[in-house]
């Protein structure tokens, strides 16, 4: 991996972490808004939960694709090293 790929991977992991925290905070907002009978808090909490989950899904999907590509490359290297020359 070159420096750009490492930086991009780190940034994506950070974004996914923040999205996860937004999801949990928004879920708490839903409960708090429900206790206070505040429709606005419940509405924005639901929006936050949906947005956080979509962002998490997007970046997890990208990470899975990267891991799959790495796995395929490692398999190719393995098979190349085992084949008789």
C-alpha atoms as a printed R data frame, in Angstrom:
   type eleno elety resid chain resno       x       y       z
1  ATOM     1    CA   UNK     A     1   0.000   0.000   0.000
2  ATOM     2    CA   UNK     A     2   1.292   3.408  -0.827
3  ATOM     3    CA   UNK     A     3   0.960   6.497   1.323
4  ATOM     4    CA   UNK     A     4  -2.174   7.756  -0.468
5  ATOM     5    CA   UNK     A     5  -4.003   4.448   0.029
6  ATOM     6    CA   UNK     A     6  -3.071   4.374   3.714
7  ATOM     7    CA   UNK     A     7  -4.246   7.964   4.197
8  ATOM     8    CA   UNK     A     8  -7.498   7.254   2.346
9  ATOM     9    CA   UNK     A     9  -8.088   4.099   4.367
10 ATOM    10    CA   UNK     A    10  -7.449   5.950   7.631
11 ATOM    11    CA   UNK     A    11  -9.781   8.774   6.632
12 ATOM    12    CA   UNK     A    12 -12.545   6.329   5.696
13 ATOM    13    CA   UNK     A    13 -12.172   4.510   9.013
14 ATOM    14    CA   UNK     A    14 -12.445   7.847  10.841
15 ATOM    15    CA   UNK     A    15 -15.580   8.811   8.919
16 ATOM    16    CA   UNK     A    16 -17.150   5.417   9.623
17 ATOM    17    CA   UNK     A    17 -16.339   5.852  13.318
18 ATOM    18    CA   UNK     A    18 -17.954   9.289  13.421
19 ATOM    19    CA   UNK     A    19 -21.010   7.970  11.568
20 ATOM    20    CA   UNK     A    20 -21.353   5.232  14.169
21 ATOM    21    CA   UNK     A    21 -21.251   7.790  16.976
22 ATOM    22    CA   UNK     A    22 -23.848   9.927  15.163
23 ATOM    23    CA   UNK     A    23 -26.097   6.879  14.903
24 ATOM    24    CA   UNK     A    24 -25.896   6.161  18.641
25 ATOM    25    CA   UNK     A    25 -26.348   9.817  19.591
26 ATOM    26    CA   UNK     A    26 -29.342  10.127  17.289
27 ATOM    27    CA   UNK     A    27 -30.883   6.989  18.749
28 ATOM    28    CA   UNK     A    28 -30.515   8.558  22.193
29 ATOM    29    CA   UNK     A    29 -32.130  11.714  20.864
30 ATOM    30    CA   UNK     A    30 -35.128   9.681  19.720
31 ATOM    31    CA   UNK     A    31 -35.606   8.242  23.205
32 ATOM    32    CA   UNK     A    32 -35.082  11.602  24.882
33 ATOM    33    CA   UNK     A    33 -37.461  13.313  22.444
34 ATOM    34    CA   UNK     A    34 -40.071  10.637  23.050
35 ATOM    35    CA   UNK     A    35 -39.827  11.172  26.817
36 ATOM    36    CA   UNK     A    36 -40.283  14.916  26.355
37 ATOM    37    CA   UNK     A    37 -42.998  14.466  23.711
38 ATOM    38    CA   UNK     A    38 -40.902  16.515  21.303
39 ATOM    39    CA   UNK     A    39 -41.684  15.626  17.718
40 ATOM    40    CA   UNK     A    40 -38.725  17.660  16.439
41 ATOM    41    CA   UNK     A    41 -36.215  15.724  18.552
42 ATOM    42    CA   UNK     A    42 -37.692  12.420  17.420
43 ATOM    43    CA   UNK     A    43 -37.716  13.534  13.767
44 ATOM    44    CA   UNK     A    44 -34.105  14.732  13.774
45 ATOM    45    CA   UNK     A    45 -33.077  11.660  15.730
46 ATOM    46    CA   UNK     A    46 -34.580   9.405  13.066
47 ATOM    47    CA   UNK     A    47 -32.848  11.425  10.326
48 ATOM    48    CA   UNK     A    48 -29.531  11.051  12.182
49 ATOM    49    CA   UNK     A    49 -29.953   7.308  12.647
50 ATOM    50    CA   UNK     A    50 -30.762   6.790   8.977
51 ATOM    51    CA   UNK     A    51 -27.891   9.008   7.813
52 ATOM    52    CA   UNK     A    52 -25.419   7.349  10.182
53 ATOM    53    CA   UNK     A    53 -26.406   3.880   9.036
54 ATOM    54    CA   UNK     A    54 -26.180   4.815   5.351
55 ATOM    55    CA   UNK     A    55 -22.700   6.299   5.834
56 ATOM    56    CA   UNK     A    56 -21.578   3.229   7.796
57 ATOM    57    CA   UNK     A    57 -22.916   0.915   5.114
58 ATOM    58    CA   UNK     A    58 -21.175   2.874   2.342
59 ATOM    59    CA   UNK     A    59 -17.740   2.859   3.959
60 ATOM    60    CA   UNK     A    60 -17.985  -0.744   5.149
61 ATOM    61    CA   UNK     A    61 -18.829  -1.755   1.586
62 ATOM    62    CA   UNK     A    62 -15.776   0.082   0.283
63 ATOM    63    CA   UNK     A    63 -13.583  -1.576   2.922
64 ATOM    64    CA   UNK     A    64 -14.972  -5.008   2.018
65 ATOM    65    CA   UNK     A    65 -14.148  -4.440  -1.653
66 ATOM    66    CA   UNK     A    66 -10.567  -3.449  -0.758
67 ATOM    67    CA   UNK     A    67 -10.153  -6.507   1.444
68 ATOM    68    CA   UNK     A    68 -11.533  -8.745  -1.303
69 ATOM    69    CA   UNK     A    69  -9.043  -7.320  -3.823
70 ATOM    70    CA   UNK     A    70  -6.176  -7.884  -1.394
71 ATOM    71    CA   UNK     A    71  -7.321 -11.437  -0.808
72 ATOM    72    CA   UNK     A    72  -7.424 -12.138  -4.550
73 ATOM    73    CA   UNK     A    73  -3.903 -10.736  -4.970
74 ATOM    74    CA   UNK     A    74  -2.593 -12.880  -2.113
75 ATOM    75    CA   UNK     A    75  -4.207 -15.965  -3.647
76 ATOM    76    CA   UNK     A    76  -2.610 -15.187  -7.005
77 ATOM    77    CA   UNK     A    77   0.795 -14.778  -5.353
78 ATOM    78    CA   UNK     A    78   0.316 -18.017  -3.451
79 ATOM    79    CA   UNK     A    79  -0.641 -19.983  -6.549
80 ATOM    80    CA   UNK     A    80   2.203 -18.406  -8.550
81 ATOM    81    CA   UNK     A    81   4.743 -19.400  -5.896
82 ATOM    82    CA   UNK     A    82   3.467 -23.008  -5.797
83 ATOM    83    CA   UNK     A    83   3.295 -23.613  -9.545
84 ATOM    84    CA   UNK     A    84   6.273 -25.497 -11.019
85 ATOM    85    CA   UNK     A    85   8.465 -23.427 -13.296
